[in-house]
Amino acid sequence: MKGQFWASGLTSNDVPNDQSPTESTLGYIPTLSLFKNLSNNQLLDMEWAYRLDRTYSGGSLLYNNESHHRYWVRYSSDKLEARLGLQKIVFGPSQILRSLSWFDTIDLRDPTGQTDGVEAFRLRGFPSNTLSLWSWAINNDQDTLSFGWRVELSTNQGEWGFTYHQDPSKSLQMAGQETIPDFGSHNRLAVDYRYDGFIGFWNESALISSDGSDIIMATVGADYTLPIANGLLVMAEYMSISNKSDSDELSQSYTALMASMPLGMVHQLMFISQFDLEENRSYNYLRWNSTYDHYSLNFILSINQKRADYNEDLPRSLVGFGTGLQFMFIYNH
């Protein structure tokens, strides 16, 4: 048995009408794991996790969630891994502007590190120490199956990934974390690369093709650790998105900067700044966190665009709008 509990309080200077300037969240994910060692380095294991979280605006309930977070069973050996159930499927080297965030919602700005899962069967094979082969079948919300595969190759010149995914569903689709909608059934083809040398360098490029449009998403990034204090990690990413349809062509571009530095054995400081170059919008995030054996304390300052800068319908939460101060306590057992 294990689990993660979190509690947070947030205040902001950009408050929706008839809503409190303070917001609080409580969440808990209990997890049960079972495993059985088999002969010849084979393993059979399973995991079940349930997520409960509530968000309050002042004393009023704003959001409530009670749902399965994970449930899967897995068989693994030296050369094979097969996993069936609600699970996490994550790949690609990008950190913030993730062109290959196809099946997850991982965000560096979330101290809990949690992400949504997908109902899927995933098979991974390891023919050698330098080659891994993936395949999957995913059950989406429309009860249609989508299929894909991925090849990962590690060489002296870097790490390569080649990915293909086919989704026949007719509903509105989203691709990547800095997302634009892709309508209808579509195919996704991507290549990614990472090299770790004097600096770290990576690229993700994806083509999402459907009957009505072609979306091209590309991310390039680099990082380097400066010899300052205990080491200052600096990272930069740039993403370009082009959406070509029969009647129109739209483009978007983003940049992201991150700096992270440990302060002793317990404390760490992280800063993330993100820019929407087309809309001239910026999003800034500063976090001081103190991590102990079983819990962490997180103090967060965020400076974002205000609601008046948007023309679309917006969520009622205070998160992501205006200048906000947040404290989050996380306990892992």
Buried (B, 14 or more C-beta within 10 A) or exposed (E): EEBBBBBBBBBBEBBBEEBBBBBBBEBBBBBBEEEEEEEEEEEEBBBBBBBBBBBBBEEEEBBEEEEEBBBBBBBBEEEEBBBBBBBBBEBBBBBBBBBBBBBBEBBBBEBBEBBEBBBBBBBBEBEEEEEBBBBBBBBBEEEBBBEBBBBBBBEEEBBBBBBBBBBBBEEEBEBBBBBBEBBBBBBBBBBBBBBEEEEBBBBBBBBBBBEEBBBBBBBBBBBEBEEEEEEBBBBBBBBBBBBBEEEEEEEBBBBBBBBBBBEEEEEBBBBBBBBBBEEEBBBBBBBBBBBEEEBBBBEBBBEBBEBEEEEEEEEEBBBBBBBBEBEBBBBBE
